[in-house]
Amino acid sequence: MSIALAATAAFGLESLVELEVRELGFTDAYIDNGRVLFRADERGLARANLWLRCADRVLVQVGTYPASTFDELFEGCRALPWADWIPENGRFPVSGRSVKSKLHSVPDCQAIVKKAVVESLKAKHHLERFPETGPEFQIEVSLLEDIATLTLDTSGQALHKRGYRKSPGTAPLKETLAAGMVMISRWRPGRPFMDPFCGSGTIPVEAALMGLNIAPGLSRTFAAEGWPSIPAATWAAAREEARDLAQPGRSLDLRASDRDEGAIRDARGNADAAGVGSKIRFAAIDVRDIRPEGDFGCIVCNPSYGERLGDSREATEAYGAMKAAFRRFGTWSFFVITPQRNFERVFGRSADKRRRLFNGNILCTYYQFFGPLPPQRATPG
């Protein structure tokens, strides 16, 4: 069965999610209003949840139609095939949002959608009341410029909830953002990698998972695993495939440091929980004392800044220390996320490329400083 799916993405990560979806084999993917639309079968739905590193959620797109009145919203929703997904005992809470639409009262829209879904299910299940004691089917009604989109959330908890972060630390990055930063960096296994402001370790852990080809969702569950419309064998096959594709024996050169010894303890614990603790070398040292090991490596980091930990003076001091320390890394590339607009001036170098990203609700710039790529190895003749 071909299913219309949407992988939602935070601002700035949409193109990475599209690339991930295509790499999973869904070549019809395209970006539309902060989400990547594609089609897949039930196995593909499971694989998307298991493998997408930068997406927030995987949604079933049940239907899209014009709705500028409450009657249009109700009738369009009632006509959708809800009984194909929601069983007689299914729980179906409704969330909503409205942007630039005549139907701007979200609570009213949610109530109308709930009523329409009930009416649709009555006609198919021949019941008057629904106990809603079974698996959950989170419905969202999204209105954008008088177009209603009705979806079902297959993920449950957001996909950044990998399950390994037992100690979140101070102002941690979301795992999805950290993964996106690593993807943008051009780092690959075989090149050295360093995060000198590792905090709770999210960036190096995500790099390790990527380097070992471990599916980020392999250790968690998803809402759709409880749906009777998707056989348990489908999820089992997708997980077995993911385990077969992992390369836990691959050698990686990953280093993570922080001046806070407590942060290093937390980072080690999180890396162990993710199953990659043996792949990352942790050290409690100041950025001023870092030294390169190897050539053509990548530094990917989220340094302290005013909005996050202290004042702007602390941020300026951190950037000045980075400027001096990074001079030792002649062939390395540097990737730094920060909301501070004076970063390039203090760092003493203009970025080769910039990308706007949100760290939580803070708009940041991801500064990219490219070093030379490793020389191509000669192919044996």
NORWOHU-V175458 format. One record per backbone hydrogen bond with DSSP energy under -1.0 kcal/mol. CO is the residue of the C=O (numbers start at 1). NH is the residue of the N-H. If there is no record, write none. Layout:
{{CO:NH} {CO:NH}}
This chain:
{{3:40} {4:61} {5:38} {6:59} {7:36} {8:56} {10:13} {13:17} {14:18} {15:19} {16:20} {17:21} {18:22} {19:23} {20:24} {21:26} {22:25} {25:27} {26:29} {30:37} {34:9} {35:32} {36:7} {37:30} {38:5} {40:3} {41:45} {42:46} {43:47} {44:48} {45:49} {46:50} {47:51} {48:52} {50:217} {56:159} {57:8} {58:154} {59:6} {60:62} {60:152} {63:150} {65:148} {69:73} {70:74} {71:75} {72:76} {73:77} {74:78} {75:79} {77:80} {80:82} {81:84} {82:85} {82:86} {87:90} {89:134} {91:137} {93:139} {95:141} {97:143} {99:145} {102:104} {104:106} {105:109} {106:110} {107:111} {108:112} {109:113} {110:114} {111:115} {112:116} {113:117} {114:118} {115:119} {116:120} {117:121} {118:122} {119:123} {121:125} {122:126} {135:91} {138:153} {139:95} {140:151} {141:97} {142:149} {143:99} {144:147} {146:67} {147:144} {148:65} {149:142} {150:62} {150:63} {151:140} {152:60} {154:224} {158:161} {160:162} {164:166} {174:178} {175:179} {176:180} {177:181} {178:182} {179:183} {180:184} {181:185} {188:191} {192:298} {193:255} {194:300} {195:257} {198:201} {201:205} {202:206} {203:207} {204:208} {205:209} {206:210} {207:211} {208:212} {209:214} {210:213} {212:247} {215:218} {217:220} {222:225} {223:226} {224:227} {227:230} {231:234} {231:235} {232:236} {233:237} {234:238} {235:239} {236:240} {237:241} {238:242} {239:243} {240:244} {241:245} {242:246} {247:250} {253:193} {254:281} {255:195} {256:283} {257:198} {260:264} {261:265} {262:266} {263:267} {264:268} {265:269} {266:270} {267:271} {268:272} {269:273} {270:274} {271:276} {272:275} {276:279} {281:256} {283:258} {283:285} {286:289} {287:290} {297:333} {298:194} {299:335} {301:337} {305:308} {305:309} {311:315} {312:316} {313:317} {314:318} {315:319} {316:320} {317:321} {318:322} {319:323} {320:324} {321:325} {322:326} {325:328} {326:329} {328:330} {329:332} {333:299} {334:369} {335:301} {336:367} {338:365} {340:343} {342:346} {343:347} {344:348} {344:349} {353:368} {355:366} {357:364} {359:362} {362:359} {364:357} {365:338} {366:355} {367:336} {368:352} {368:353} {369:334}}
